[in-house]
C-alpha cells in the first residue's frame, strides 16, 4: 500500500479543481487551480472493455530547477529559451506487460500531449532510469531527445538497499524533452 507521495492521493496530486470546488475547500493548499502549479496537471488511466487497467500517465508542471540549462535554456524550435511555466513533466508512465506493443503507451502520450498543448505548454520533459530500455525506446520513438544525464545519490537509498542484504549500485537517470 502506498502511504505517501503523489500516488497516495491521485486526485489531489494531479487533478485541477473547478472554481466552485476551490471556494468550498477548507484547506488553503487545495485552492491552487489558478496558480502556475495547477496550470498543467492531470492523470489518465487506460482500460480495456473489461475495465482492466492497461496503463497510466500523468502530467505536472516541471519540477526541474529554473536554472537547469538543459531543460529551459536550450533553444526550442523557435530559438527562444523557455520559462518554467512553459514546461510540463510527463510522470508515472506505465503500461502493463500484457499490453506492451499494442500502442497503449503511444495513445496515452498523445492524449497527454494534446492536453499540454491546450494548456499552452511548449515543452514536455521526463526522467527515467537509463536501463529502462523499453521506456527509453518509446520516448525516442515519440520524438523525445536526450537533454542530460544525472547520477542518483545512492546514499539516499543506502539504508533500504542494505536492509535487503544488497549492495547499492550506481544508477543513472536520463532526462528527455520534446518541443510541442
N, C-alpha and C positions, 0 to 999 in steps of 0.2 A: 504494500500500500504506500502511496506517495504521501508524505507527511508535510510537505512544504514545497516552495518553488512555484513556477508558473503552471505546472500540470496539476497542482493541488486544487486550484480553482480556475479552470479554463475560462469561465465567463468573465471573471474579474481581470484575468491576465490579458485576454485577447478581444473582448467584445467592447464596443463603444456604446455607452448608454445614450438614450434619447434625452432631450432637454427636460421632458416630464419626469423621467427617472432620476435625473440629476437633482431636480427640485425636491423630490420625495426622499432623497438619500439622507440618512442620518450621519454619514461619515463624510468628512471633507475630502478624504482620499478617494472616494468614489466619484466625486464630481470633477472628472477630468476630460469630458468629451470635447471641450473647446480648446484644450491645451495641445501643444505640438506632440506630446507623448501619445495622445489618443488619435492623432491625425490619421495614422495608418496602422491599425491593428485589427486582426481578425483571425479566425481559426476555422478550418474546413475539415470535414471527415467524409471520405468516400466510402459508400456502402454498396453492396450488390442488392439484387432483388429480394434476397432473403434477410436483408439488414445485417449481413456480415461485414464487419469493418475491413476494408481493403487497404486503406491508407489515410494519412492525415498530413496537414501542413499548416503552419501559422505564419503570420507576418506581424512585425512590430517596427516601431521607429528604430533606427540604427542605435546600437549601444556602444559603438566604437567611439573612442575619444575624439573630440573635434579636431585635434591636432594631428590625427593619423593621416599622414600624407598619402599613403597608398589608397586609402578609401575615399577621401574628399578632394584632395588636391591634384590627383592625377586627372588629366584633362578628359572630359567626356567627349562625345561625338561633335559637340558644338565648339569645343576648345575651352570651355569655361570650367573653373573649379566649382565644386559643389559644396553646399552648406549642409549641416546635419539634418535640417528639416526637409531636404530634398532626397534623402536616402532612407530606405527601409531595409529591414533584415528578414530574410527567409529563415524560419526556425522550425524545429520539430518535424522536418520532412521524414516520413516513414511510409513504407509500402510493405504489406505483409508478404512473406516469402512466396506464397502460392499465387500472388497477384503480380509479381515482378515479371517484366517483359510484356505486359498486356497494355501498356500505355497509361496506367493509373497515375504514375508519378508525373508524366508529362501533362496530363489533364489537370491534375491538382495545381501544378505550376502555372499553367495558362490561366486558370481562374484567379490565382494569386496575382499574376502579372496584370491582368485586366483591372483588378481591384486597386492595385498600387498606382496604375496609370490614372484611373479615375480620381484618386486622391492627390494627384499632382506630383507623384514621386518621379525622380529622374534616373535613379539607380537602385538596383536591388543587390544587396550583398549577403553573403552567408559564410559560415565557417563550418568545417567538418574535419575529421581526422584524415590524415594523408593516406592511411592504409584502408580506408573505406572505399575500395576500388569501384564498386557498383554505383555508389552515390556520386563519386567524382566523375565517373563516366557519364552519368545522366546530366550532371551540371554542365559538363563540357559540351554534350550533345545539344543542350538548350541554348548554348552560346555564352555561358559564363567564362570569364577569363581569370587566370590566377593573378591576384593582386599582391599577395605577400604570404610568407610562412612565419610561424612562430612556434617556439618550443613551449610545452606545458610545464609549469613548475611542479615537478613530481613531489616536492616536499609537502605540498598541499594534500596530496593523496597518500603519502607515505604510511600513515597510521592504518588506514583502511586496507591498503595493499599488504602490509606486513602482518596485519591481523589474520589474513587469509593464508599466511605462510608463503607469500610470493615476494619476489624482489621487484621493486619499481623499475620499469623500463622507460626509456625516453619516448615521449610522444610528440609528434609534430602535427600542428593544426594548420590547415591550408585555408586561406581566405580568398573567396572568389567574388567577382562583381559582374554585373550586366547592366548596361545603359538601356533604358526603355523609352 
